[in-house]
């Protein structure tokens, strides 16, 4: 017998009494940012600015869960925590689906919290709920795939996501978490590694950046280089112009997820790369080094790079300004 998948966006079922993952009765609240991470990186009092401009802290972000969801998420957390604390080699060896589930839990947990806040705000103002159809589809698909934690699920053809793990020469206390919920792109810096994940582009961003990825393969990146790579992926997610669709077939106790083709249109999958806009993104990622936009764009056709030299070759041991102040 196939268990029905929970689809909270069909009726915007985001009650505190409903498990965010399964739709069954919630029995407790679970921190989206796990306690081990909050404690290890001293995040308890660090501010997080939400979409409604409220300032919260990392432990404030919670989701309602059932007992079965709590157990599944705790098992996942134990597995991921062990790998993360062992470092790059262990993270690289993690099962791709398990790593996706952990990242999707983080990103969707933030989405769930933001949607609930939006619902409360609109109810208080007496306005009707107004939510983008495109975002509803993307968020619903992400939630659908996250249910692979609880239900047998197989992904046919090209995976909806792409997760890249890089060795990075981080300072010991490094921790940088980023997600962009509109484009479903994620990055994490800690220990001796960095992760970039595109959660719903069917691997197109990795293909788009294949030339750069081939040049950094097997290289130990400096923090300023990893941040540059993050900027490239976050910007390309912004110019990705498809809304992926997935078919769901449930049979024999398994849900089969299959991505629909993205290239049925003659229009390129990505809009034109705008150097100035990319440079603005890069400036934000390089803020710890104090590198300003006008420095990045001294040559408007070739923005500053610590990854590749003028010949396009990888730069070993780059020397950014304020290098002693890279993020910790």
ABEGO torsion letter per residue (X at the ends): XBBBBBBAAAAGBABAABBAAAGBBBABBBBABBAAAAAAAGAAABBBBBAAGBBBBAAABBBBBBAAAAAAAAAAAAAAAAAAAAEAAAAAABBAAAAAAAAAAAAAAAAAAAAAAAAAAAAAAGBBBBBBAAAAAAAAAAAAAAAAAABBBBBBEBBABBBBBBBBBBBAABBBBBBBAAAGBBBBBBEABBBBBBABAGGAAAAAAAAAAAAABGBBBBAAAAAAAAAAAAAAAAABABBBBBBBBBBGGBBBBBBBBAAABABBABBBBBAAAAAAAAAAAAAAAGBBAAAAAABAABBBBAABBAAGBBBBGBBBBGAAABBX
